[in-house]
């Protein structure tokens, strides 16, 4: 369901590597959310690092939306960077899993392409390669 890898380096370095790797796979960063900072702004103290990057490949998004507009509820894809057991982790929900859960098997090929790209983006950002 979730693909997850341990990241190496500081949060800022990981975000920079994710951004670069996403561009190499024709994905753009739509937004970045510092969840701990946002919660702090609302008066809620949250002690964990947690960043969410929304990423999108517009051609693949168009294909998904033209097949089933309701899938706009799943877009853009998210990559999360968070602390877990004292380690900096990077993860995403597998698009192939979401497509199966929603019963939209016709989109399995594009979901697999997106998933392969997300995994490559995460692996590249986590290893620094």
Secondary structure, DSSP 8 states (H G I E B T S, - for coil): -EEEEE--S-HHHHHHHHHHHHHHTT-EEEEEEEHHHHHHHTT----S-EEEEEEE-HHHHHHHHHH-GGGGGG-SEEEEEEEETTEEEEEEE-HHHHHHHHT-GGGHHHHHHHHHHHHHHHHHHHHT-
